Structure formats: C-alpha cells, structure tokens
C-alpha cells in the first residue's frame, strides 16, 4: 500500500488528483535581545498571535528565551517592519511579571512549574538570586508564562 501511495503521489495528474500548494512565505529573521512575550508583541504590532506562534514552533512557551540564547524571531516578511518597530520602541513593555514572595519550602523548579516558565527565565530576571539559598520573604520577579485554564 505504501508503494502504491508513493507512486500515485509521484504522478497525481495521471490518477485524476489535483494538488495545490500555497507558496512558501518569504521569512525575516529578527534578533531578539530580551525576553519577549509573543502575546504582547502580537497585540502591540498588529501581527496575529497565531502567525507568531506558527512561525516559531520551537518555543514551548509564548515567551522568547533570555538574551543569552541570542534567539532569532522568525516572521513572514510582510510583518517584518511592524515587529521591528514594536521591538525597537522603548515605550512598549513586551513582558509582564509576577512578583513571588518566597515561602518556606519554595524551590525555583516549583515556581517555574507554577508560573509556566523555565528556571533559566527566572534566573535571567533575578541575577543575584542564589537558587540553593532562597530567603523566606524575599521577592522574586517571575515572567508571566502562558495562562492555563487547567488550574
């Protein structure tokens, strides 16, 4: 069956099949020098969130990695200028944060799981944080991850 399928798809016209392919978009690659929440970028730039998410499927969260990763955001070329203008505008905040007050027993991995971000992202925004010696009552800035409806 596999060989028959490959033969038919190799010559679709002979078998009465009409295949149509949308042309591939031209891509722009934009270096990102800070964490960017794709939801906020979409809202500010006018680029549909679905386009940003589908263009960057390697992102497990809707947030780009910390600057140290030297991430390059991919967008269809038609949206390149809108995204660049939004990223270059210093008046537009592209990350939202939670302030977490450390309680007894808290760990960075549990916080990361709770807020749907990575430990690396928490450390990026809290450079003086010592993961093994969290102080009860101290405040930690945690980038907001995707909102989940599963609680």
C-alpha positions, 0 to 999 in steps of 0.5 A: 500500500505504501508503494502504491501511495508513493507512486500515485503521489509521484504522478497525481495528474495521471490518477485524476488528483489535483494538488495545490500548494500555497507558496512558501512565505518569504521569512525575516529573521529578527534578533531578539535581545530580551525576553519577549512575550509573543502575546504582547508583541502580537497585540502591540504590532498588529501581527496575529498571535497565531502567525507568531506562534506558527512561525516559531514552533520551537518555543514551548512557551509564548515567551522568547528565551533570555538574551543569552540564547541570542534567539532569532524571531522568525516572521513572514516578511510582510510583518517584518517592519511592524515587529521591528518597530514594536521591538525597537520602541522603548515605550512598549513593555513586551513582558509582564511579571509576577512578583513571588514572595518566597515561602518556606519550602519554595524551590525555583523548579516549583515556581517555574512549574507554577508560573509556566516558565523555565528556571533559566527565565527566572534566573535571567530576571533575578541575577543575584538570586542564589537558587540553593539559598532562597530567603523566606520573604524575599521577592522574586520577579517571575515572567508571566508564562502562558495562562492555563485554564487547567488550574 
